[in-house]
Amino acid sequence: MNPIYIIGMGPGKEEMVTGEALCALEQADVIVGYTVYLNLLPARFQGKELLSTPMRQEKERCERCFREAGKGKRVALICSGDAGIYGMASLMYEIGKDYPDIELMVIPGITAASSGAAVLGAPINHDFCVISLSDLLTPWETIERRLRAAAEGDFVIVLYNPSSHKRKDYLKRACDILLCSIDGARVCGYVENIGREGTKAEICTLTELREREVNMFTTVFIGNAGTEIIDGKLVTKRGYHVNRT
Ligand code: SAH
C-alpha cells in the first residue's frame, strides 16, 4: 500500500512551498484538501484528481484519504502552512489507528508564525509560544490560562485564529488578559494574507492592538519585554552586545 503524504503548503504562493512538498504532489494520483487550498494549488497540479471537502468536515476528509489509499491510489492531503501546526496531521494519526496497513508521511511547510515574522522583521528570534484563539476544539478557560502563562513567562506570543465571524471580540478579550501583566506600550504587530495577494502588515502597541479589527487570515505577534522597533521592523533581540560607534 502507498503511504499517504500529509503536506504543508506554506502560506499561499508556490515559491513558499518546499521542494519536498512539490515532489510529493507531483507523484500523487489524488490530492485531498479544503476547497480554498485546492484552488491555491499551482496550475500544473490542477489536472490531477482533486477531492475537496468543506471546512468543518475534517474527519470525513481524513477518512476519504484512507479509503482512496485503500484502493491503491497515491494520496496527498494538503493543509496550509505546516500540516502539524493546527493542521490535519494529528487527526490523520488518530483515524489511522483503524488503518494499520497505511503509513503516513508528514511533509513540513512554512507556518504562518515563520512567514509572518519574516514580513514584520525578526519578532520571534527568542523564546516564543504559539496560541490559537479558536475555542471550537479547546475550552476558552484553557486558552486564557495559556495566555496568562505566556505573558508571565515573558514569551513572544504568536496568536493564530485571532478572529472569525462568530468570534469578533476574541482578540480584544485576549489583549485584556495580556494587559493584566504586560504594559500597554508593549510593541506588537500583525500580518494579513501572508504570501497571498493583499499582504498587509501593521505594527502597534498592545493597547492599540486591543482596538484593532483583524480577520481570520491574520497572524498576530506580541513582543517580549525587550522587543524593539528598528527601522520600522519588529525585532526581538537575542542578547548580543552590539557596539555602535
Ligand atoms: N497550519 C497553518 C495554521 C492553520 S490555523 C499554519 O501552519 O500556518 C489558521 C490560522 O493560521 C489563521 O487564522 C491565521 O492566524 C494563520 N494563517 C494561516 N495562513 C495565513 C496567511 N496566509 N496569512 C496570515 N495568517 C495565516
Residues whose N, C-alpha, C, O or C-beta is under 5 A from the ligand:
A	BS01	SAH	P11 S80 G81 D82 A83 I85 Y86 G87 I110 T111 A112 L159 Y160 N161 P162 V191 E192 N193 I194 M216 F217 T218 T219
